[in-house]
Amino acid sequence: MGYDAFIVGGGPSGATAAEDLARAGLRVALLDRAGRIKPCGGAIPPRLIADFAIPDELIVAKIKSARMISPTGRSVDIPIEGGFVGMVDREDFDEYLRDRAAMHGAERLTGTFLKIDRTAGKTEVVWRDKATGQEMRSPTRVVIGADGARSGVARAEVPGGDRIPYVIAYHEIIDAPEAAPGYDPDRCDVIYDGRISPDFYGWVFPHGPKVSVGMGTEVDGVDLKQATADLREMSGLTGCATIRREGAPIPLKPLDRWDNGRDVVLAGDAAGVVAPSSGEGIFYAMAGGRAAGTAAQAFLRTGRVADLKLARKLFMSEHGTVFRVLRSMQDAYYKSDDRRERFVSLCHDIDVQKLTFEAYMNKRLVSARPLAHLKIGLKNLAHLTGLVRPEWT
């Protein structure tokens, strides 16, 4: 059987592309390895819930504030006014998205991607069936590679796909404590401390009856499990039972090219679309999956390979500026504990708090208050240059 579109990878990006294409009446295959859960804090903003019609029963916690913790243990609590950050368990969330794609007509396949073969004059995805161990061949008109930061599709098919930079993220899902000093089931804690991560951050994200505790780093030689154990001890969570442990690469930068100029387009982590500074990936993965699905539909309709470039154009036109700003923040503030201390101090500013969460909730930079932006820019410069000392209330 042949397909119009063959999607490699069944995470939020691939499942979103599969659903959109199936809803359009196309013959769609969704190949997933199954049995693997990506390490992820699990935060999703209101815009994702609205744009992708996520049912309330998948939201395991509704976070009302965020606590930023500095290397010296100082903290800033930032309320989320007029809304919440939803928390999801990736095990259930990803499976729901795959099931929904299948409900609309996508065929779910379980196995491992091997290669794309064109020797017979047509595009065939070669994959290994998990149940039988057999090597399978599936003819298709277009391939969407949504198979993660170390994407086999990207490495084989797209220039630069074998050189994507990434951090390694690791977390442990643990039982939530009945009570622990400093733990709040309605608050996410973000820890900027070189003892936990020398170049990124650690997190404690409540998931209702569970908690995600983890960290990420690009630095070789860091003991991720020990750093997470230290974070659990610091947070009073050492005695909580560990449910599972997960680690994976998280890309740092969108690739310069997402297609091969022929019959392949990338999406999600395979295209490098995780937000710098915050490491947020679920919303951007799904937005990237939708953009890839749109580009694939255009290509299937017109036959023009140039239409595959639409995926990156659509995504970057909406989110590129946010990515550049967040990249600048990470480069400026994550270099040392002194810079991290100043960053958390800067978060005391009410304008910083309001504009940050407005941008997070709506996934766009807020331009309605130019004076606030000017104030933030001047305060940012003063903190970076050391003209002001970190202040704490």
Order of alpha helices (4+ residues) and beta strands (2+ residues): beta-alpha-beta-beta-alpha-beta-beta-beta-beta-alpha-beta-beta-beta-alpha-beta-beta-beta-beta-alpha-beta-beta-alpha-alpha-alpha-alpha-alpha
